[in-house]
Amino acid sequence: MFGLFKSNPTKKMRKQYDALLEKAMNAQRNGDIKTYSSLTAQSEKLWKEIETLEKNTQGT
């Protein structure tokens, strides 16, 4: 019943993920491939954390 008021722990992480992808896209457009690859790696790591959290919260 009170699950309605429970905050989503991955919501903030998803916003960070989207921001990283946007920064990576802009770096790629500007020709900064080193920064692009670094930001992409960070976003992939964050996405794996999001998936892990979502799997754990679905199980409970």
mmCIF file of the N, C-alpha and C atoms, coordinates in Angstrom:
data_MODEL
# 
_entry.id   MODEL 
# 
loop_
_atom_site.group_PDB 
_atom_site.id 
_atom_site.type_symbol 
_atom_site.label_atom_id 
_atom_site.label_alt_id 
_atom_site.label_comp_id 
_atom_site.label_asym_id 
_atom_site.label_entity_id 
_atom_site.label_seq_id 
_atom_site.pdbx_PDB_ins_code 
_atom_site.Cartn_x 
_atom_site.Cartn_y 
_atom_site.Cartn_z 
_atom_site.occupancy 
_atom_site.B_iso_or_equiv 
_atom_site.pdbx_formal_charge 
_atom_site.auth_seq_id 
_atom_site.auth_comp_id 
_atom_site.auth_asym_id 
_atom_site.auth_atom_id 
_atom_site.pdbx_PDB_model_num 
ATOM 1   N N  . MET A 1 1  ? 0.809  -1.187 0.000   1.00 0.00 ? 1  MET A N  1 
ATOM 2   C CA . MET A 1 1  ? 0.000  0.000  0.000   1.00 0.00 ? 1  MET A CA 1 
ATOM 3   C C  . MET A 1 1  ? 0.856  1.256  0.000   1.00 0.00 ? 1  MET A C  1 
ATOM 4   N N  . PHE A 1 2  ? 1.920  1.238  0.791   1.00 0.00 ? 2  PHE A N  1 
ATOM 5   C CA . PHE A 1 2  ? 2.752  2.424  0.877   1.00 0.00 ? 2  PHE A CA 1 
ATOM 6   C C  . PHE A 1 2  ? 3.888  2.414  -0.154  1.00 0.00 ? 2  PHE A C  1 
ATOM 7   N N  . GLY A 1 3  ? 3.909  1.436  -1.017  1.00 0.00 ? 3  GLY A N  1 
ATOM 8   C CA . GLY A 1 3  ? 4.890  1.390  -2.095  1.00 0.00 ? 3  GLY A CA 1 
ATOM 9   C C  . GLY A 1 3  ? 4.730  2.537  -3.075  1.00 0.00 ? 3  GLY A C  1 
ATOM 10  N N  . LEU A 1 4  ? 3.561  3.132  -3.075  1.00 0.00 ? 4  LEU A N  1 
ATOM 11  C CA . LEU A 1 4  ? 3.278  4.262  -3.949  1.00 0.00 ? 4  LEU A CA 1 
ATOM 12  C C  . LEU A 1 4  ? 4.165  5.459  -3.614  1.00 0.00 ? 4  LEU A C  1 
ATOM 13  N N  . PHE A 1 5  ? 4.470  5.620  -2.328  1.00 0.00 ? 5  PHE A N  1 
ATOM 14  C CA . PHE A 1 5  ? 5.253  6.768  -1.879  1.00 0.00 ? 5  PHE A CA 1 
ATOM 15  C C  . PHE A 1 5  ? 6.749  6.488  -1.828  1.00 0.00 ? 5  PHE A C  1 
ATOM 16  N N  . LYS A 1 6  ? 7.136  5.276  -2.141  1.00 0.00 ? 6  LYS A N  1 
ATOM 17  C CA . LYS A 1 6  ? 8.546  4.885  -2.114  1.00 0.00 ? 6  LYS A CA 1 
ATOM 18  C C  . LYS A 1 6  ? 9.267  5.466  -3.331  1.00 0.00 ? 6  LYS A C  1 
ATOM 19  N N  . SER A 1 7  ? 10.422 6.081  -3.095  1.00 0.00 ? 7  SER A N  1 
ATOM 20  C CA . SER A 1 7  ? 11.149 6.689  -4.210  1.00 0.00 ? 7  SER A CA 1 
ATOM 21  C C  . SER A 1 7  ? 11.874 5.621  -5.031  1.00 0.00 ? 7  SER A C  1 
ATOM 22  N N  . ASN A 1 8  ? 12.067 5.930  -6.277  1.00 0.00 ? 8  ASN A N  1 
ATOM 23  C CA . ASN A 1 8  ? 12.749 5.030  -7.195  1.00 0.00 ? 8  ASN A CA 1 
ATOM 24  C C  . ASN A 1 8  ? 14.254 5.302  -7.103  1.00 0.00 ? 8  ASN A C  1 
ATOM 25  N N  . PRO A 1 9  ? 15.049 4.332  -6.642  1.00 0.00 ? 9  PRO A N  1 
ATOM 26  C CA . PRO A 1 9  ? 16.481 4.580  -6.447  1.00 0.00 ? 9  PRO A CA 1 
ATOM 27  C C  . PRO A 1 9  ? 17.252 4.760  -7.754  1.00 0.00 ? 9  PRO A C  1 
ATOM 28  N N  . THR A 1 10 ? 16.712 4.286  -8.848  1.00 0.00 ? 10 THR A N  1 
ATOM 29  C CA . THR A 1 10 ? 17.450 4.372  -10.108 1.00 0.00 ? 10 THR A CA 1 
ATOM 30  C C  . THR A 1 10 ? 17.108 5.623  -10.915 1.00 0.00 ? 10 THR A C  1 
ATOM 31  N N  . LYS A 1 11 ? 16.141 6.398  -10.477 1.00 0.00 ? 11 LYS A N  1 
ATOM 32  C CA . LYS A 1 11 ? 15.717 7.568  -11.238 1.00 0.00 ? 11 LYS A CA 1 
ATOM 33  C C  . LYS A 1 11 ? 16.852 8.575  -11.405 1.00 0.00 ? 11 LYS A C  1 
ATOM 34  N N  . LYS A 1 12 ? 17.561 8.858  -10.331 1.00 0.00 ? 12 LYS A N  1 
ATOM 35  C CA . LYS A 1 12 ? 18.681 9.801  -10.375 1.00 0.00 ? 12 LYS A CA 1 
ATOM 36  C C  . LYS A 1 12 ? 19.823 9.236  -11.225 1.00 0.00 ? 12 LYS A C  1 
ATOM 37  N N  . MET A 1 13 ? 20.050 7.930  -11.105 1.00 0.00 ? 13 MET A N  1 
ATOM 38  C CA . MET A 1 13 ? 21.113 7.305  -11.883 1.00 0.00 ? 13 MET A CA 1 
ATOM 39  C C  . MET A 1 13 ? 20.809 7.349  -13.381 1.00 0.00 ? 13 MET A C  1 
ATOM 40  N N  . ARG A 1 14 ? 19.554 7.202  -13.736 1.00 0.00 ? 14 ARG A N  1 
ATOM 41  C CA . ARG A 1 14 ? 19.174 7.269  -15.151 1.00 0.00 ? 14 ARG A CA 1 
ATOM 42  C C  . ARG A 1 14 ? 19.402 8.669  -15.726 1.00 0.00 ? 14 ARG A C  1 
ATOM 43  N N  . LYS A 1 15 ? 19.155 9.687  -14.911 1.00 0.00 ? 15 LYS A N  1 
ATOM 44  C CA . LYS A 1 15 ? 19.429 11.053 -15.367 1.00 0.00 ? 15 LYS A CA 1 
ATOM 45  C C  . LYS A 1 15 ? 20.921 11.257 -15.585 1.00 0.00 ? 15 LYS A C  1 
ATOM 46  N N  . GLN A 1 16 ? 21.736 10.717 -14.688 1.00 0.00 ? 16 GLN A N  1 
ATOM 47  C CA . GLN A 1 16 ? 23.189 10.807 -14.853 1.00 0.00 ? 16 GLN A CA 1 
ATOM 48  C C  . GLN A 1 16 ? 23.625 10.061 -16.108 1.00 0.00 ? 16 GLN A C  1 
ATOM 49  N N  . TYR A 1 17 ? 23.019 8.903  -16.348 1.00 0.00 ? 17 TYR A N  1 
ATOM 50  C CA . TYR A 1 17 ? 23.331 8.112  -17.527 1.00 0.00 ? 17 TYR A CA 1 
ATOM 51  C C  . TYR A 1 17 ? 23.015 8.889  -18.805 1.00 0.00 ? 17 TYR A C  1 
ATOM 52  N N  . ASP A 1 18 ? 21.839 9.495  -18.838 1.00 0.00 ? 18 ASP A N  1 
ATOM 53  C CA . ASP A 1 18 ? 21.451 10.285 -20.004 1.00 0.00 ? 18 ASP A CA 1 
ATOM 54  C C  . ASP A 1 18 ? 22.396 11.469 -20.220 1.00 0.00 ? 18 ASP A C  1 
ATOM 55  N N  . ALA A 1 19 ? 22.804 12.115 -19.123 1.00 0.00 ? 19 ALA A N  1 
ATOM 56  C CA . ALA A 1 19 ? 23.720 13.255 -19.228 1.00 0.00 ? 19 ALA A CA 1 
ATOM 57  C C  . ALA A 1 19 ? 25.079 12.809 -19.760 1.00 0.00 ? 19 ALA A C  1 
ATOM 58  N N  . LEU A 1 20 ? 25.564 11.659 -19.316 1.00 0.00 ? 20 LEU A N  1 
ATOM 59  C CA . LEU A 1 20 ? 26.841 11.145 -19.802 1.00 0.00 ? 20 LEU A CA 1 
ATOM 60  C C  . LEU A 1 20 ? 26.777 10.832 -21.296 1.00 0.00 ? 20 LEU A C  1 
ATOM 61  N N  . LEU A 1 21 ? 25.686 10.228 -21.715 1.00 0.00 ? 21 LEU A N  1 
ATOM 62  C CA . LEU A 1 21 ? 25.539 9.913  -23.136 1.00 0.00 ? 21 LEU A CA 1 
ATOM 63  C C  . LEU A 1 21 ? 25.495 11.175 -23.990 1.00 0.00 ? 21 LEU A C  1 
ATOM 64  N N  . GLU A 1 22 ? 24.834 12.200 -23.482 1.00 0.00 ? 22 GLU A N  1 
ATOM 65  C CA . GLU A 1 22 ? 24.763 13.455 -24.233 1.00 0.00 ? 22 GLU A CA 1 
ATOM 66  C C  . GLU A 1 22 ? 26.138 14.113 -24.330 1.00 0.00 ? 22 GLU A C  1 
ATOM 67  N N  . LYS A 1 23 ? 26.887 14.102 -23.224 1.00 0.00 ? 23 LYS A N  1 
ATOM 68  C CA . LYS A 1 23 ? 28.248 14.658 -23.252 1.00 0.00 ? 23 LYS A CA 1 
ATOM 69  C C  . LYS A 1 23 ? 29.128 13.871 -24.215 1.00 0.00 ? 23 LYS A C  1 
ATOM 70  N N  . ALA A 1 24 ? 28.970 12.546 -24.213 1.00 0.00 ? 24 ALA A N  1 
ATOM 71  C CA . ALA A 1 24 ? 29.758 11.706 -25.112 1.00 0.00 ? 24 ALA A CA 1 
ATOM 72  C C  . ALA A 1 24 ? 29.427 12.015 -26.566 1.00 0.00 ? 24 ALA A C  1 
ATOM 73  N N  . MET A 1 25 ? 28.147 12.194 -26.858 1.00 0.00 ? 25 MET A N  1 
ATOM 74  C CA . MET A 1 25 ? 27.733 12.517 -28.221 1.00 0.00 ? 25 MET A CA 1 
ATOM 75  C C  . MET A 1 25 ? 28.341 13.846 -28.673 1.00 0.00 ? 25 MET A C  1 
ATOM 76  N N  . ASN A 1 26 ? 28.306 14.836 -27.790 1.00 0.00 ? 26 ASN A N  1 
ATOM 77  C CA . ASN A 1 26 ? 28.880 16.133 -28.144 1.00 0.00 ? 26 ASN A CA 1 
ATOM 78  C C  . ASN A 1 26 ? 30.391 16.049 -28.344 1.00 0.00 ? 26 ASN A C  1 
ATOM 79  N N  . ALA A 1 27 ? 31.061 15.254 -27.522 1.00 0.00 ? 27 ALA A N  1 
ATOM 80  C CA . ALA A 1 27 ? 32.506 15.079 -27.675 1.00 0.00 ? 27 ALA A CA 1 
ATOM 81  C C  . ALA A 1 27 ? 32.823 14.414 -29.015 1.00 0.00 ? 27 ALA A C  1 
ATOM 82  N N  . GLN A 1 28 ? 32.014 13.439 -29.389 1.00 0.00 ? 28 GLN A N  1 
ATOM 83  C CA . GLN A 1 28 ? 32.220 12.755 -30.667 1.00 0.00 ? 28 GLN A CA 1 
ATOM 84  C C  . GLN A 1 28 ? 32.006 13.716 -31.835 1.00 0.00 ? 28 GLN A C  1 
ATOM 85  N N  . ARG A 1 29 ? 30.997 14.535 -31.737 1.00 0.00 ? 29 ARG A N  1 
ATOM 86  C CA . ARG A 1 29 ? 30.719 15.499 -32.809 1.00 0.00 ? 29 ARG A CA 1 
ATOM 87  C C  . ARG A 1 29 ? 31.849 16.512 -32.953 1.00 0.00 ? 29 ARG A C  1 
ATOM 88  N N  . ASN A 1 30 ? 32.498 16.838 -31.840 1.00 0.00 ? 30 ASN A N  1 
ATOM 89  C CA . ASN A 1 30 ? 33.599 17.794 -31.871 1.00 0.00 ? 30 ASN A CA 1 
ATOM 90  C C  . ASN A 1 30 ? 34.926 17.140 -32.246 1.00 0.00 ? 30 ASN A C  1 
ATOM 91  N N  . GLY A 1 31 ? 34.939 15.829 -32.426 1.00 0.00 ? 31 GLY A N  1 
ATOM 92  C CA . GLY A 1 31 ? 36.140 15.135 -32.843 1.00 0.00 ? 31 GLY A CA 1 
ATOM 93  C C  . GLY A 1 31 ? 37.032 14.707 -31.696 1.00 0.00 ? 31 GLY A C  1 
ATOM 94  N N  . ASP A 1 32 ? 36.557 14.809 -30.461 1.00 0.00 ? 32 ASP A N  1 
ATOM 95  C CA . ASP A 1 32 ? 37.346 14.421 -29.293 1.00 0.00 ? 32 ASP A CA 1 
ATOM 96  C C  . ASP A 1 32 ? 37.029 12.970 -28.951 1.00 0.00 ? 32 ASP A C  1 
ATOM 97  N N  . ILE A 1 33 ? 37.661 12.064 -29.662 1.00 0.00 ? 33 ILE A N  1 
ATOM 98  C CA . ILE A 1 33 ? 37.345 10.648 -29.537 1.00 0.00 ? 33 ILE A CA 1 
ATOM 99  C C  . ILE A 1 33 ? 37.804 10.086 -28.196 1.00 0.00 ? 33 ILE A C  1 
ATOM 100 N N  . LYS A 1 34 ? 38.885 10.604 -27.645 1.00 0.00 ? 34 LYS A N  1 
ATOM 101 C CA . LYS A 1 34 ? 39.386 10.122 -26.350 1.00 0.00 ? 34 LYS A CA 1 
ATOM 102 C C  . LYS A 1 34 ? 38.357 10.395 -25.245 1.00 0.00 ? 34 LYS A C  1 
ATOM 103 N N  . THR A 1 35 ? 37.815 11.594 -25.217 1.00 0.00 ? 35 THR A N  1 
ATOM 104 C CA . THR A 1 35 ? 36.794 11.939 -24.231 1.00 0.00 ? 35 THR A CA 1 
ATOM 105 C C  . THR A 1 35 ? 35.521 11.142 -24.489 1.00 0.00 ? 35 THR A C  1 
ATOM 106 N N  . TYR A 1 36 ? 35.188 10.974 -25.747 1.00 0.00 ? 36 TYR A N  1 
ATOM 107 C CA . TYR A 1 36 ? 34.007 10.191 -26.111 1.00 0.00 ? 36 TYR A CA 1 
ATOM 108 C C  . TYR A 1 36 ? 34.097 8.772  -25.558 1.00 0.00 ? 36 TYR A C  1 
ATOM 109 N N  . SER A 1 37 ? 35.240 8.132  -25.760 1.00 0.00 ? 37 SER A N  1 
ATOM 110 C CA . SER A 1 37 ? 35.383 6.754  -25.299 1.00 0.00 ? 37 SER A CA 1 
ATOM 111 C C  . SER A 1 37 ? 35.372 6.675  -23.775 1.00 0.00 ? 37 SER A C  1 
ATOM 112 N N  . SER A 1 38 ? 35.948 7.662  -23.118 1.00 0.00 ? 38 SER A N  1 
ATOM 113 C CA . SER A 1 38 ? 35.944 7.684  -21.656 1.00 0.00 ? 38 SER A CA 1 
ATOM 114 C C  . SER A 1 38 ? 34.518 7.844  -21.116 1.00 0.00 ? 38 SER A C  1 
ATOM 115 N N  . LEU A 1 39 ? 33.773 8.771  -21.678 1.00 0.00 ? 39 LEU A N  1 
ATOM 116 C CA . LEU A 1 39 ? 32.403 9.001  -21.229 1.00 0.00 ? 39 LEU A CA 1 
ATOM 117 C C  . LEU A 1 39 ? 31.502 7.809  -21.538 1.00 0.00 ? 39 LEU A C  1 
ATOM 118 N N  . THR A 1 40 ? 31.733 7.167  -22.666 1.00 0.00 ? 40 THR A N  1 
ATOM 119 C CA . THR A 1 40 ? 30.952 5.992  -23.024 1.00 0.00 ? 40 THR A CA 1 
ATOM 120 C C  . THR A 1 40 ? 31.219 4.849  -22.045 1.00 0.00 ? 40 THR A C  1 
ATOM 121 N N  . ALA A 1 41 ? 32.472 4.673  -21.664 1.00 0.00 ? 41 ALA A N  1 
ATOM 122 C CA . ALA A 1 41 ? 32.819 3.632  -20.696 1.00 0.00 ? 41 ALA A CA 1 
ATOM 123 C C  . ALA A 1 41 ? 32.158 3.916  -19.341 1.00 0.00 ? 41 ALA A C  1 
ATOM 124 N N  . GLN A 1 42 ? 32.156 5.172  -18.932 1.00 0.00 ? 42 GLN A N  1 
ATOM 125 C CA . GLN A 1 42 ? 31.506 5.538  -17.672 1.00 0.00 ? 42 GLN A CA 1 
ATOM 126 C C  . GLN A 1 42 ? 30.011 5.268  -17.723 1.00 0.00 ? 42 GLN A C  1 
ATOM 127 N N  . SER A 1 43 ? 29.403 5.590  -18.853 1.00 0.00 ? 43 SER A N  1 
ATOM 128 C CA . SER A 1 43 ? 27.961 5.382  -18.978 1.00 0.00 ? 43 SER A CA 1 
ATOM 129 C C  . SER A 1 43 ? 27.617 3.891  -18.984 1.00 0.00 ? 43 SER A C  1 
ATOM 130 N N  . GLU A 1 44 ? 28.453 3.068  -19.604 1.00 0.00 ? 44 GLU A N  1 
ATOM 131 C CA . GLU A 1 44 ? 28.209 1.627  -19.609 1.00 0.00 ? 44 GLU A CA 1 
ATOM 132 C C  . GLU A 1 44 ? 28.315 1.051  -18.197 1.00 0.00 ? 44 GLU A C  1 
ATOM 133 N N  . LYS A 1 45 ? 29.292 1.529  -17.432 1.00 0.00 ? 45 LYS A N  1 
ATOM 134 C CA . LYS A 1 45 ? 29.444 1.080  -16.050 1.00 0.00 ? 45 LYS A CA 1 
ATOM 135 C C  . LYS A 1 45 ? 28.218 1.472  -15.231 1.00 0.00 ? 45 LYS A C  1 
ATOM 136 N N  . LEU A 1 46 ? 27.752 2.693  -15.404 1.00 0.00 ? 46 LEU A N  1 
ATOM 137 C CA . LEU A 1 46 ? 26.571 3.174  -14.692 1.00 0.00 ? 46 LEU A CA 1 
ATOM 138 C C  . LEU A 1 46 ? 25.341 2.371  -15.086 1.00 0.00 ? 46 LEU A C  1 
ATOM 139 N N  . TRP A 1 47 ? 25.221 2.034  -16.359 1.00 0.00 ? 47 TRP A N  1 
ATOM 140 C CA . TRP A 1 47 ? 24.066 1.263  -16.827 1.00 0.00 ? 47 TRP A CA 1 
ATOM 141 C C  . TRP A 1 47 ? 24.047 -0.121 -16.178 1.00 0.00 ? 47 TRP A C  1 
ATOM 142 N N  . LYS A 1 48 ? 25.207 -0.734 -16.018 1.00 0.00 ? 48 LYS A N  1 
ATOM 143 C CA . LYS A 1 48 ? 25.264 -2.047 -15.368 1.00 0.00 ? 48 LYS A CA 1 
ATOM 144 C C  . LYS A 1 48 ? 24.835 -1.942 -13.914 1.00 0.00 ? 48 LYS A C  1 
ATOM 145 N N  . GLU A 1 49 ? 25.199 -0.851 -13.245 1.00 0.00 ? 49 GLU A N  1 
ATOM 146 C CA . GLU A 1 49 ? 24.771 -0.636 -11.865 1.00 0.00 ? 49 GLU A CA 1 
ATOM 147 C C  . GLU A 1 49 ? 23.253 -0.467 -11.795 1.00 0.00 ? 49 GLU A C  1 
ATOM 148 N N  . ILE A 1 50 ? 22.702 0.261  -12.754 1.00 0.00 ? 50 ILE A N  1 
ATOM 149 C CA . ILE A 1 50 ? 21.251 0.461  -12.804 1.00 0.00 ? 50 ILE A CA 1 
ATOM 150 C C  . ILE A 1 50 ? 20.542 -0.883 -12.984 1.00 0.00 ? 50 ILE A C  1 
ATOM 151 N N  . GLU A 1 51 ? 21.035 -1.694 -13.909 1.00 0.00 ? 51 GLU A N  1 
ATOM 152 C CA . GLU A 1 51 ? 20.425 -3.001 -14.149 1.00 0.00 ? 51 GLU A CA 1 
ATOM 153 C C  . GLU A 1 51 ? 20.483 -3.880 -12.912 1.00 0.00 ? 51 GLU A C  1 
ATOM 154 N N  . THR A 1 52 ? 21.610 -3.848 -12.209 1.00 0.00 ? 52 THR A N  1 
ATOM 155 C CA . THR A 1 52 ? 21.765 -4.637 -11.000 1.00 0.00 ? 52 THR A CA 1 
ATOM 156 C C  . THR A 1 52 ? 20.772 -4.200 -9.935  1.00 0.00 ? 52 THR A C  1 
ATOM 157 N N  . LEU A 1 53 ? 20.647 -2.906 -9.734  1.00 0.00 ? 53 LEU A N  1 
ATOM 158 C CA . LEU A 1 53 ? 19.697 -2.387 -8.746  1.00 0.00 ? 53 LEU A CA 1 
ATOM 159 C C  . LEU A 1 53 ? 18.270 -2.758 -9.096  1.00 0.00 ? 53 LEU A C  1 
ATOM 160 N N  . GLU A 1 54 ? 17.924 -2.656 -10.364 1.00 0.00 ? 54 GLU A N  1 
ATOM 161 C CA . GLU A 1 54 ? 16.567 -2.968 -10.768 1.00 0.00 ? 54 GLU A CA 1 
ATOM 162 C C  . GLU A 1 54 ? 16.251 -4.455 -10.583 1.00 0.00 ? 54 GLU A C  1 
ATOM 163 N N  . LYS A 1 55 ? 17.224 -5.317 -10.847 1.00 0.00 ? 55 LYS A N  1 
ATOM 164 C CA . LYS A 1 55 ? 17.011 -6.748 -10.633 1.00 0.00 ? 55 LYS A CA 1 
ATOM 165 C C  . LYS A 1 55 ? 16.819 -7.040 -9.152  1.00 0.00 ? 55 LYS A C  1 
ATOM 166 N N  . ASN A 1 56 ? 17.608 -6.365 -8.306  1.00 0.00 ? 56 ASN A N  1 
ATOM 167 C CA . ASN A 1 56 ? 17.505 -6.592 -6.863  1.00 0.00 ? 56 ASN A CA 1 
ATOM 168 C C  . ASN A 1 56 ? 16.193 -6.077 -6.295  1.00 0.00 ? 56 ASN A C  1 
ATOM 169 N N  . THR A 1 57 ? 15.706 -4.951 -6.795  1.00 0.00 ? 57 THR A N  1 
ATOM 170 C CA . THR A 1 57 ? 14.461 -4.387 -6.278  1.00 0.00 ? 57 THR A CA 1 
ATOM 171 C C  . THR A 1 57 ? 13.237 -5.156 -6.787  1.00 0.00 ? 57 THR A C  1 
ATOM 172 N N  . GLN A 1 58 ? 13.346 -5.782 -7.937  1.00 0.00 ? 58 GLN A N  1 
ATOM 173 C CA . GLN A 1 58 ? 12.221 -6.566 -8.444  1.00 0.00 ? 58 GLN A CA 1 
ATOM 174 C C  . GLN A 1 58 ? 12.052 -7.858 -7.662  1.00 0.00 ? 58 GLN A C  1 
ATOM 175 N N  . GLY A 1 59 ? 13.145 -8.380 -7.159  1.00 0.00 ? 59 GLY A N  1 
ATOM 176 C CA . GLY A 1 59 ? 13.093 -9.614 -6.406  1.00 0.00 ? 59 GLY A CA 1 
ATOM 177 C C  . GLY A 1 59 ? 12.465 -9.476 -5.038  1.00 0.00 ? 59 GLY A C  1 
ATOM 178 N N  . THR A 1 60 ? 12.428 -8.265 -4.508  1.00 0.00 ? 60 THR A N  1 
ATOM 179 C CA . THR A 1 60 ? 11.870 -8.090 -3.156  1.00 0.00 ? 60 THR A CA 1 
ATOM 180 C C  . THR A 1 60 ? 10.438 -7.662 -3.176  1.00 0.00 ? 60 THR A C  1 
# 
